Amino acid sequence: MTGKTATPAKKPAPAAAKKKAAPAPKEGAAPKEGAAPKEGAAPKEGAAPKEGAAPKEGAAPKEGAAPKEGAAPKEGAAPKEGAAPKEGAAPKEEAAPKEEAAPKEEAAPAPATEEPAAPEHPLEQPPAPTDESAPVPTEAGAEVTPVPAEGSPAEPPAPAPEPKPEKPKEEPPSCPLSLAVEEVSENSFTLTWKAPEQTGRAGLDGYVVEICKDGSSDWKAVNQEPFLSTRCTIPDLTSGDKVHVRVVAVSAGGASVPATLEQPVLIREILQLPKIRMPRHLRETYIRRVGDAVNIMIPFQGKPQPEVSWTKGGQPLDTSRINIRTTARDTIFYIRQAQRSDSGKYELTVHINGAEDRATLDIQVVEPPGPPQNLKLVDVWGFNVALEWSPPVDNGNSEIKGYRVQKSDKKSGKWFTVLERCTRTSCTISDLIIGNTYSFRVFSENCCGLSDSAALASAAASIEKTKTTYQPEKVPQRDMMEPPKFTQPLTDRTTTRGYSTHLFCSVRGFPQPKIIWLKNQMEIREDPKYIALIDQGVCSLEIRKPGPFDGGVYTCKAVNPLGEASVDCRLDVKVPK
């Protein structure tokens, strides 16, 4: 829209009451051949007639233009005078939503004073439309965007697409930690530090070290490209200078806050006397077996760099067997396969300008010893055997710790250890079994273990049975014959009528005497009233339920071939009143 008021045109002919609206031509399409232009109208190029405008009767339609199906304009609807049709509005073939309507590219000014051609059969003039543009119906009842009236402002442009959210930027890493000076020499110094606490999601690209001389503000990078090591040696400095230093961590998010030293570094050689730090386990004899590798590292200190030398017995080492590698802080002594000839004392010397320090390394290369010599069977008695032998000729370059003695019986043929770590060269073996024949062997032992072979006794020990005859001891015969003799006589007794009583006495004699009991000098024979017993020389007579007539004098007589003896007693029987 230009904003200028166009000259009002003559009244256009309204569309037929029930005629279908002709479709608008495509955007920017030129009028096709054969189309009859409006009478006196000179439309601009690309101007499309307003949607819903009725074509003049008798006007030839454009080639290929098809009317919209079912599009029925309102009866008597007429376009507003002076309204400019949308430029390039595309006709809708089917029902389409508002969003599919083509946006206005350019507002066309109202046509000039040219009058449209009058229809052959003019109809009644429709009432004038209101200021607001009525919506033009489309197929399936969808509405299109109304055309603004003449003089109204242009439609605002379609909203621009929302920009995509930008990715959050990477944050730079934090400051490196624990920056410190490790070593200073006459023309360089070494820094160490720790990685920062925060490195970002992408991780560190590395570190950049910068230096600046004291009194200057010109910082120079030591390394052009970042490196990941947390240790850096800065060379080619001048002795006596003071140098400030800082370290920056670099990542994809940028550079960190630099870590700086509080004080500048003074480039000066720090003198230190040479000193060997011999490890504790090397202060004693270092023992290795034949064939083993010897790999020893001995640290030392001293500034400037000390000179290191090794000797054995005052002579330089045999470099064909011994390899020496020396660094600024330690020296390494290496033998690939040790031999017994490598045993000995090695002297290490570290010296700086006349000052020196010495240490001695004692190496002993050992192997198993040889077997003992001259093992022999000295004596066999009872269940015991005595053995003797001599020490081995080769002790394996180590002290003999003892001997192991073993035995084997002829029946089983298996060897059993009898003694371990026997420190003497002789021994006695006991508790052998009678009837077995035994063989013996002896191993020698040192710090490497037992000897590979043993000394075997040439003779075997047979434990035989001893023949003995039993002779009983002769005991002289003793005469045990003795005539009877009473050792305990009878005693007088008093009893009550009806109560049984006993008479006792004891006698000895050999052969055993015969006992005879008498009553009033009459022998008591088999009478059930009396029971006579003898046990181990004790004689007893039981009188069962005595009566007054059982009282009297009782006699016990003992008789054997050598004689006889007798004792007597009186028995009184009382009658209770």
C-alpha positions in Angstrom: 0.0 0.0 0.0 1.3 3.4 -0.9 -1.0 5.3 1.5 -2.2 7.6 -1.4 -6.0 7.8 -2.1 -6.8 6.5 -5.6 -9.3 8.2 -7.8 -12.6 6.4 -7.3 -13.5 4.2 -10.2 -16.8 3.8 -11.7 -19.2 1.4 -10.1 -18.1 -2.1 -11.0 -20.6 -4.7 -12.2 -21.6 -7.0 -9.3 -21.3 -10.7 -9.7 -24.2 -12.7 -10.7 -26.3 -13.8 -7.8 -25.6 -17.5 -7.9 -22.5 -17.6 -10.1 -19.4 -19.4 -8.8 -16.4 -17.2 -8.3 -13.6 -17.5 -10.7 -10.2 -18.6 -9.1 -7.5 -16.0 -8.8 -4.5 -16.4 -11.1 -1.3 -17.8 -9.6 1.3 -15.5 -8.0 3.0 -13.3 -10.5 1.4 -15.1 -13.4 0.9 -12.9 -16.5 -2.5 -12.9 -18.1 -2.7 -15.8 -20.5 -3.4 -15.5 -24.2 -7.0 -15.3 -25.1 -8.1 -13.7 -21.8 -10.2 -10.6 -22.3 -8.9 -7.7 -20.2 -11.3 -5.5 -18.4 -12.6 -2.6 -20.4 -10.2 0.3 -19.9 -8.5 -1.4 -17.0 -4.7 -1.5 -17.1 -3.6 -3.8 -14.3 0.0 -3.8 -13.2 2.2 -6.7 -13.8 1.7 -9.4 -11.3 -1.5 -7.9 -9.9 -4.1 -10.6 -9.2 -7.8 -9.9 -9.0 -9.3 -10.0 -5.6 -10.5 -13.4 -4.5 -14.2 -13.7 -5.0 -14.5 -11.0 -7.6 -17.0 -12.0 -10.2 -15.8 -12.1 -13.8 -17.7 -10.0 -16.4 -20.3 -11.8 -18.3 -19.0 -12.7 -21.7 -15.4 -12.4 -20.6 -13.3 -15.3 -21.8 -11.8 -17.3 -19.0 -8.1 -17.9 -18.7 -6.7 -21.0 -20.2 -6.5 -23.8 -17.7 -8.1 -21.8 -15.0 -10.6 -24.0 -13.1 -13.1 -22.6 -10.7 -13.0 -23.7 -7.1 -15.2 -26.5 -6.2 -18.1 -25.5 -4.0 -16.8 -21.9 -3.6 -20.0 -19.8 -3.4 -19.6 -16.0 -2.8 -22.1 -14.2 -0.8 -25.0 -12.8 -2.8 -24.6 -9.2 -3.6 -21.0 -9.1 -2.2 -18.9 -6.5 -4.1 -15.3 -5.6 -3.6 -14.5 -2.4 -1.8 -13.7 0.4 -4.1 -10.1 1.2 -4.4 -9.0 -2.0 -2.5 -5.8 -3.4 -3.9 -5.8 -7.1 -4.5 -3.0 -9.1 -2.8 -0.1 -9.6 -5.1 0.6 -13.2 -6.0 -2.2 -14.7 -3.9 -2.4 -18.4 -5.0 -5.8 -19.9 -5.5 -6.7 -22.8 -3.2 -7.7 -26.0 -4.9 -9.2 -27.6 -1.8 -10.1 -26.5 1.7 -6.9 -25.1 3.2 -6.1 -23.7 6.6 -5.2 -20.0 7.1 -1.5 -20.9 7.5 -1.3 -22.1 3.9 -2.4 -18.7 2.5 0.4 -17.1 0.6 1.8 -14.0 2.4 1.5 -10.6 0.7 4.7 -9.8 -1.2 3.8 -6.3 -2.3 0.8 -4.1 -1.8 -0.6 -3.0 -5.2 -2.1 0.5 -5.5 -5.7 0.8 -6.4 -6.5 0.8 -10.1 -6.7 4.2 -11.8 -9.8 5.9 -13.1 -10.2 3.3 -15.7 -13.7 1.9 -15.4 -14.3 -1.8 -15.6 -16.3 -3.1 -18.5 -20.1 -3.0 -17.8 -21.8 -6.3 -18.0 -24.2 -6.9 -20.7 -27.0 -7.5 -18.3 -26.4 -5.2 -15.3 -28.0 -6.2 -12.0 -29.0 -4.2 -9.1 -26.3 -2.3 -7.3 -25.5 -4.2 -4.0 -25.3 -2.3 -0.8 -21.9 -0.8 0.0 -19.7 -2.9 2.1 -18.6 -1.8 5.6 -15.2 -0.6 6.5 -14.2 -4.1 7.7 -13.4 -6.6 5.0 -15.7 -9.6 5.1 -14.0 -13.0 5.2 -14.0 -14.8 1.9 -15.2 -18.3 2.2 -13.2 -21.1 0.7 -13.8 -24.7 0.1 -15.1 -26.8 3.1 -16.0 -23.5 4.8 -12.5 -22.4 5.6 -11.9 -18.6 5.8 -8.9 -16.8 4.3 -7.2 -13.8 5.6 -9.4 -10.7 4.8 -7.9 -8.1 2.5 -7.2 -4.8 4.2 -9.2 -1.8 3.1 -7.6 1.0 1.2 -5.5 3.3 3.3 -5.1 0.7 6.1 -1.5 -0.1 7.2 0.3 -3.2 5.6 0.1 -6.5 7.4 3.1 -7.2 9.7 5.6 -9.8 8.3 5.4 -13.4 9.4 7.3 -13.9 12.7 10.9 -15.1 12.2 11.7 -18.7 13.4 12.9 -18.9 17.0 16.7 -19.1 17.2 18.1 -22.4 18.5 19.4 -22.3 22.1 23.2 -21.9 22.1 25.3 -24.6 23.8 26.8 -23.4 27.2 30.3 -22.3 26.8 33.1 -24.4 28.4 34.4 -22.9 31.6 38.2 -22.5 31.9 40.0 -24.8 34.3 41.0 -23.7 37.8 44.5 -22.7 38.8 47.3 -25.3 39.0 48.2 -26.3 42.6 51.3 -26.6 44.7 53.7 -24.8 42.4 57.3 -25.2 43.8 60.9 -25.2 42.8 62.5 -28.7 42.8 66.0 -27.9 41.8 68.2 -25.0 40.9 71.5 -25.2 39.0 73.9 -22.5 37.6 71.9 -22.1 34.4 68.5 -23.8 34.9 65.9 -24.7 37.4 63.1 -27.3 37.7 59.5 -26.7 38.6 56.8 -29.1 39.8 53.1 -28.6 40.4 49.8 -30.5 40.7 46.8 -30.6 38.4 44.0 -28.2 39.0 40.9 -29.3 40.9 38.5 -28.4 38.0 39.5 -29.3 34.5 36.2 -29.0 32.7 34.3 -31.7 30.7 36.7 -31.7 27.8 39.8 -32.1 30.0 43.1 -30.3 29.9 45.0 -29.6 26.8 48.1 -29.0 28.8 50.1 -26.4 30.6 52.0 -23.3 29.5 55.0 -22.1 31.6 56.0 -18.4 31.4 59.0 -16.6 32.8 59.8 -13.0 33.4 63.1 -11.5 34.7 62.9 -9.5 37.9 62.2 -5.8 37.2 60.6 -6.5 33.9 57.0 -7.1 32.8 57.7 -8.9 29.6 56.4 -12.5 30.1 57.8 -15.1 27.7 56.4 -18.6 27.2 58.9 -21.4 27.7 56.9 -23.9 25.7 55.0 -22.9 22.5 52.6 -25.8 22.7 50.8 -27.0 25.9 52.2 -30.2 27.5 50.6 -32.4 30.1 53.6 -33.1 32.3 53.5 -31.5 35.8 57.3 -31.1 35.9 59.3 -28.7 33.7 63.0 -27.8 33.5 63.7 -24.3 32.2 67.2 -24.2 30.7 69.5 -21.6 29.2 69.4 -19.1 32.0 72.1 -16.7 33.2 73.7 -17.4 36.6 72.8 -14.7 39.1 69.5 -13.7 37.5 66.2 -13.6 39.4 63.3 -15.0 37.4 59.6 -14.9 38.1 57.6 -17.8 36.9 54.0 -18.7 36.4 52.1 -21.7 35.1 48.7 -21.6 33.2 46.4 -24.5 32.6 44.8 -24.5 29.1 41.7 -26.3 27.9 39.0 -25.9 25.3 37.2 -23.4 27.6 40.3 -21.1 27.7 43.2 -20.5 30.1 43.1 -20.6 33.9 44.3 -18.1 36.4 48.1 -18.5 36.5 49.8 -20.1 39.4 52.8 -17.9 40.4 55.7 -18.2 42.9 55.7 -15.5 45.6 59.4 -14.9 45.3 61.6 -14.9 42.2 64.0 -17.8 41.6 67.7 -17.0 42.0 69.7 -18.8 39.4 72.8 -20.0 41.4 74.6 -23.2 41.8 74.1 -24.7 45.3 77.2 -26.6 46.4 76.6 -29.9 48.2 79.2 -32.3 49.4 79.1 -35.9 47.9 77.4 -38.5 50.0 76.5 -42.1 49.3 73.2 -43.3 50.7 73.8 -47.0 51.0 70.6 -49.0 51.4 70.3 -50.9 54.7 70.2 -54.4 53.2 73.4 -53.7 51.3 75.4 -52.8 54.4 75.7 -56.5 55.1 76.9 -59.3 52.8 74.7 -59.4 49.7 74.2 -63.1 48.9 73.0 -64.4 45.5 72.9 -67.9 44.0 74.9 -68.9 40.9 73.0 -68.0 37.8 70.9 -65.3 39.4 70.9 -61.7 38.2 72.5 -59.0 40.4 70.8 -55.7 40.1 71.7 -53.1 42.7 70.8 -49.4 42.8 72.7 -47.1 45.1 71.6 -43.5 45.4 74.0 -40.6 46.2 73.9 -36.8 46.3 76.2 -33.9 45.6 76.4 -30.7 43.6 77.7 -30.0 41.0 77.3 -33.4 39.4 79.8 -35.8 41.1 82.0 -38.3 39.4 81.3 -41.9 40.2 83.8 -44.8 40.0 83.7 -48.5 40.8 86.7 -50.8 41.6 87.3 -54.3 42.9 90.4 -54.9 44.8 91.8 -51.6 43.6 91.3 -52.7 39.9 88.7 -51.4 37.4 85.8 -53.7 36.9 85.5 -56.2 34.1 83.0 -54.4 31.8 82.3 -57.6 29.8 80.6 -59.1 32.9 79.5 -56.1 35.0 77.5 -53.2 33.7 77.5 -49.8 35.5 74.9 -47.1 34.7 75.1 -43.8 36.5 72.6 -41.0 36.5 72.5 -37.7 38.3 71.2 -39.2 41.5 72.1 -42.9 41.6 74.4 -45.6 40.2 73.3 -49.1 39.1 75.4 -52.2 39.4 74.2 -55.1 37.2 75.4 -58.6 36.4 73.2 -60.7 34.1 74.2 -64.1 35.4 76.3 -64.2 38.6 79.2 -66.6 39.0 81.3 -67.6 42.0 84.1 -65.5 40.6 81.9 -62.4 41.0 82.1 -62.7 44.8 84.2 -60.1 46.6 84.2 -56.6 47.8 83.5 -53.7 45.4 84.4 -50.1 46.2 82.2 -47.2 45.2 83.7 -43.7 45.1 81.8 -40.4 44.6 84.0 -37.3 44.4 83.6 -33.6 43.6 86.6 -31.3 43.3 88.7 -33.2 45.9 85.8 -34.1 48.2 84.8 -37.7 48.1 82.7 -40.4 49.8 83.4 -44.2 49.7 81.2 -47.2 50.3 82.0 -51.0 50.1 79.6 -53.5 48.6 80.3 -57.2 49.7 78.8 -59.7 47.2 78.8 -63.4 47.8 77.7 -65.8 45.1 76.9 -69.3 46.5 75.7 -72.7 45.3 74.8 -76.0 46.9 77.7 -77.8 48.6 79.3 -81.1 47.6 78.5 -84.4 49.4 80.4 -85.5 52.6 83.4 -87.7 52.3 84.4 -91.1 53.7 81.2 -92.1 55.4 81.8 -95.4 57.3 80.0 -97.7 59.8 82.0 -97.6 62.9 80.2 -100.0 65.3 77.0 -102.0 65.6 75.7 -103.2 69.0 72.3 -104.2 70.2 69.8 -101.8 68.6 72.5 -99.1 67.9 74.8 -98.0 65.1 77.7 -95.5 65.1 78.6 -93.5 61.9 81.5 -91.2 61.0 82.3 -89.0 57.9 84.4 -86.0 56.7 83.3 -82.5 55.6 82.7 -82.0 51.8 85.5 -80.8 49.6 83.4 -78.0 48.1 81.2 -76.1 50.6 79.5 -74.1 47.7 81.2 -70.8 48.8 79.2 -70.8 52.0 79.5 -72.2 55.5 78.2 -75.7 56.1 75.2 -75.4 58.4 74.8 -79.1 59.2 74.3 -82.6 57.8 71.1 -84.7 57.2 71.4 -88.4 58.1 68.9 -91.0 56.6 68.4 -94.7 57.0 66.8 -97.4 54.8 65.8 -100.9 55.8 66.4 -103.8 53.4 62.7 -104.9 53.4 61.0 -101.6 52.3 63.9 -99.9 50.5 62.6 -96.4 51.5 64.7 -93.7 53.0 63.7 -92.0 56.3 65.4 -89.0 57.9 67.0 -89.8 61.2 68.8 -86.6 62.0 68.6 -83.0 60.6 71.1 -80.2 60.9 73.6 -82.5 62.7 76.5 -80.1 63.3 79.1 -82.8 64.0 80.7 -85.3 61.6 79.7 -88.3 63.6 76.4 -89.6 65.1 74.8 -92.6 66.9 71.5 -94.0 65.6 69.4 -96.0 68.0 66.0 -97.8 68.2 66.7 -100.1 65.3 64.6 -103.2 64.8 66.0 -106.6 65.6 66.3 -108.7 62.5 66.5 -105.8 59.9 69.4 -104.8 57.8 70.0 -101.1 57.4 71.8 -98.8 54.9 72.8 -95.2 55.7 73.5 -92.0 53.7 74.4 -88.4 54.7 73.7 -85.0 52.9 75.6 -81.8 53.6 73.7 -78.5 53.8 74.5 -74.7 53.5 72.4 -71.6 52.9 71.4 -72.8 49.4 70.1 -76.1 50.7 71.1 -79.8 50.6 73.9 -81.1 48.4 72.9 -82.6 45.1 74.2 -86.0 46.0 74.8 -87.9 49.3 77.6 -90.0 50.8 76.5 -93.6 51.1 78.0 -96.0 53.7 79.7 -99.0 52.0 78.7 -101.5 54.7 75.2 -102.4 55.9 74.3 -102.9 59.6 72.4 -106.1 60.5 70.6 -106.1 63.8 70.8 -109.8 65.0 69.0 -111.5 67.8 71.3 -112.4 70.8 71.1 -116.0 72.1 70.8 -116.2 75.9 70.1 -119.2 78.3 68.0 -118.7 81.3 69.6 -120.0 84.5 67.4 -119.7 87.6 69.0 -118.7 90.8 69.8 -121.5 93.3 68.1 -120.9 96.6 69.4 -123.0 99.7 66.7 -125.3 101.1 65.5 -124.4 104.7 64.2 -127.0 107.2 60.6 -125.9 108.0 59.7 -128.9 110.2 58.3 -127.9 113.6 56.2 -129.7 116.2 52.7 -128.2 117.1 52.7 -125.2 119.3 49.8 -123.1 120.4 50.4 -119.4 120.0 47.0 -118.4 121.5 45.5 -120.6 124.2 41.8 -121.2 125.1 40.2 -118.9 127.6 37.4 -119.7 130.2 34.0 -118.6 129.2 30.5 -118.2 130.8 27.4 -118.4 128.6 23.6 -118.4 129.1 21.4 -121.4 128.4 20.1 -121.4 124.9 22.7 -118.9 123.4 25.4 -120.4 121.1 29.0 -119.7 122.0 32.5 -120.1 120.4 35.9 -121.2 121.7 39.0 -119.9 119.9 42.8 -120.8 119.9 45.7 -120.7 117.4 48.4 -123.2 116.6 51.4 -123.5 114.3 53.5 -126.5 113.2 54.9 -128.2 110.1 53.5 -130.4 108.7 50.2 -129.0 109.6 49.0 -130.6 112.8 45.7 -132.5 113.3 43.2 -130.9 115.7 41.2 -132.9 118.2 38.6 -131.4 120.5 37.8 -133.1 124.0 35.2 -132.5 126.6 36.0 -133.6 130.1 38.8 -135.7 128.5 36.3 -137.4 126.1 36.8 -136.8 122.4 34.0 -135.0 120.7 33.2 -136.9 117.6 30.6 -136.3 114.9 28.0 -134.5 117.0 25.7 -131.9 115.3 25.7 -129.9 118.5 29.4 -129.1 117.9 31.0 -127.5 114.8 34.9 -127.5 114.6 36.8 -125.4 112.1 40.5 -124.5 111.3 41.7 -121.6 109.0 45.3 -120.4 108.7 46.1 -122.0 112.1 43.1 -120.5 113.9 41.0 -123.2 115.6 37.4 -122.6 116.6 34.6 -124.7 118.2 31.0 -123.7 118.1 28.6 -125.0 120.8 25.0 -124.6 119.6 22.4 -123.6 122.2 24.2 -125.1 125.2 22.4 -126.5 128.2 23.5 -127.0 131.8 24.9 -130.4 130.9 27.2 -128.8 128.3 29.4 -127.1 130.8 32.8 -128.5 131.8 36.4 -128.6 130.7 37.1 -128.4 126.9 40.5 -129.4 125.5 42.1 -128.7 122.1 44.9 -131.1 121.1 47.2 -130.6 118.1 49.2 -133.7 116.8 51.7 -134.0 114.0 54.6 -136.5 113.4 57.0 -134.3 115.4 54.8 -134.2 118.6 51.6 -132.9 120.1 50.4 -130.0 122.2 47.1 -129.2 124.0 45.3 -126.3 125.7 42.1 -126.3 127.8 39.4 -124.0 129.2 36.3 -124.1 131.4 32.8 -123.4 130.2 30.0 -122.5 132.6 26.3 -122.5 131.5 24.0 -120.4 133.6 20.3 -121.0 133.8 18.3 -117.8 133.9 15.8 -117.6 136.8 
